[in-house]
């Protein structure tokens, strides 16, 4: 548990994004269960063709617009890519100059460089990883999701060395 807390602190301490950023939201939990967790996530497109992820868990319904949490993760000069969800209409009001959308409902998934494949890749990774636990307690869901974020961001590195370095800096 303490290792997950350390991993969550490392993920939260990382700097905000700039450049091209993809934002999306996803539900975690069974459809029939009331109070599922809606998670907002952002990924930064890296020049190597890879992505870096950052997110926030918010207990809210799908009809509510996103909070200003995207502003905390990316600068106002960032280029934002999102899906057609109406909650993202406020991003322009929040000060973002460039906001591009793909409309999945109209079977549009990519238009040139306008896509959200990076964030969809993160959702796929996180949901597969968390499904292995069969159930994640609500109290520790944030820590498990941060662990997925940490693993996703360091997937091309030696994860055991990275965790040992983290433990040396922050002993249990």
C-alpha positions in Angstrom: 0.0 0.0 0.0 2.8 2.4 0.9 4.4 1.8 -2.5 1.2 2.7 -4.3 1.0 5.9 -2.2 4.6 6.8 -3.2 3.8 6.0 -6.9 0.7 8.3 -6.7 2.8 11.1 -5.2 5.4 10.8 -8.0 2.6 10.9 -10.6 0.9 14.0 -9.0 4.2 15.8 -8.7 5.0 15.7 -12.4 4.8 18.9 -14.3 1.9 20.0 -16.5 1.6 19.2 -20.1 2.1 21.5 -23.1 1.9 20.8 -26.8 -0.6 18.3 -28.1 -2.8 16.8 -25.4 -5.6 14.3 -25.7 -8.4 14.4 -23.1 -11.1 11.8 -22.4 -13.2 10.3 -19.7 -14.2 6.8 -18.8 -16.3 4.9 -16.3 -14.9 2.3 -14.0 -17.1 -0.2 -12.3 -20.1 -2.3 -13.2 -22.9 -0.6 -15.2 -25.6 -1.8 -12.8 -23.9 -0.4 -9.7 -24.8 3.1 -8.6 -21.9 5.4 -7.9 -19.4 4.2 -10.5 -16.2 6.2 -10.8 -15.9 8.6 -13.7 -12.2 9.3 -14.4 -10.9 12.2 -16.4 -7.5 11.6 -18.1 -5.1 13.4 -20.3 -2.2 12.2 -22.4 0.5 14.2 -24.0 1.7 13.2 -27.4 5.5 12.7 -27.4 7.7 13.3 -30.5 8.7 9.6 -30.4 5.1 8.6 -31.2 4.4 7.6 -27.7 2.3 9.1 -24.9 2.5 10.2 -21.3 -0.5 10.1 -19.1 -2.0 12.1 -16.2 -5.4 11.8 -14.6 -8.0 12.7 -12.0 -10.8 10.6 -10.5 -14.0 12.5 -10.0 -17.3 11.2 -8.6 -19.8 12.8 -10.8 -22.4 12.0 -13.4 -21.8 12.0 -17.2 -24.1 15.0 -17.7 -21.9 17.3 -15.7 -19.2 19.2 -17.7 -15.6 18.6 -16.8 -14.1 20.6 -14.1 -11.1 22.8 -14.7 -8.8 19.9 -14.0 -7.6 19.8 -17.6 -6.3 23.3 -17.1 -4.2 22.0 -14.2 -2.6 19.4 -16.5 -2.0 21.4 -19.7 -1.1 25.0 -20.4 -3.6 27.3 -22.2 -1.3 27.3 -25.3 -1.8 23.5 -25.7 -3.6 21.9 -28.6 -6.5 19.9 -27.2 -7.9 16.8 -28.9 -11.1 15.3 -27.6 -14.2 13.3 -28.6 -17.5 14.9 -29.3 -18.8 14.8 -25.7 -20.7 18.0 -24.9 -18.8 18.5 -21.7 -15.8 19.6 -23.6 -17.6 22.6 -25.0 -16.3 24.6 -22.0 -12.7 24.2 -22.9 -12.7 27.2 -25.2 -14.4 29.2 -22.5 -11.6 28.2 -20.1 -9.1 29.9 -22.4 -7.8 27.2 -24.7 -7.2 28.5 -28.2 -7.1 25.2 -30.2 -9.6 22.4 -29.6 -10.1 19.7 -32.1 -12.7 17.0 -31.9 -13.4 13.6 -33.4 -17.0 12.5 -33.4 -17.2 8.8 -32.7 -21.0 8.8 -33.0 -20.6 9.8 -36.7 -18.0 7.0 -37.2 -15.1 9.5 -37.3 -12.2 8.2 -35.3 -9.3 10.1 -36.9 -8.9 13.0 -39.3 -5.2 13.4 -40.1 -3.4 14.3 -36.9 -6.7 14.8 -35.0 -7.4 11.6 -33.0 -7.5 10.4 -29.4 -5.8 7.1 -29.9 -3.3 7.7 -27.1 -5.9 8.2 -24.4 -7.9 5.2 -25.8 -4.7 3.2 -25.5 -4.4 4.2 -21.8 -8.0 3.2 -21.1 -7.4 -0.2 -22.6 -4.3 -0.7 -20.5 -5.8 0.5 -17.3 -9.0 -1.5 -17.6 -7.1 -4.7 -18.5 -4.8 -4.2 -15.5 -7.5 -3.4 -13.0 -9.7 -6.3 -14.2 -7.0 -8.7 -12.9 -8.0 -7.6 -9.3 -11.7 -8.6 -9.9 -12.6 -5.7 -7.5 -10.8 -2.6 -6.3 -12.1 -1.1 -3.1 -13.4 2.4 -3.5 -11.0 3.7 -0.9 -7.9 2.6 -2.8 -9.2 3.1 -6.4 -7.2 6.3 -6.8 -4.0 4.6 -5.8 -4.6 1.7 -8.2 -5.3 4.1 -11.1 -2.2 6.1 -10.3 -0.2 2.9 -10.4 -1.7 2.2 -13.9 -0.7 5.7 -14.8 2.9 5.2 -13.5 3.2 1.8 -15.3 1.9 3.3 -18.6 4.3 6.3 -18.4 7.3 4.0 -17.8 6.2 1.0 -20.0 9.3 1.2 -22.2 11.7 1.4 -19.3 12.9 -1.2 -16.8 10.1 -0.9 -14.3 11.8 -2.8 -11.5 14.8 -0.4 -11.6 12.4 2.6 -11.6 10.5 1.2 -8.6 13.8 0.5 -6.7 14.9 4.1 -7.4 11.6 5.3 -6.1 12.0 3.2 -2.9 15.5 4.4 -2.3 14.3 8.0 -2.4 11.1 7.3 -0.3 11.7 4.3 1.9 8.7 2.5 3.3 
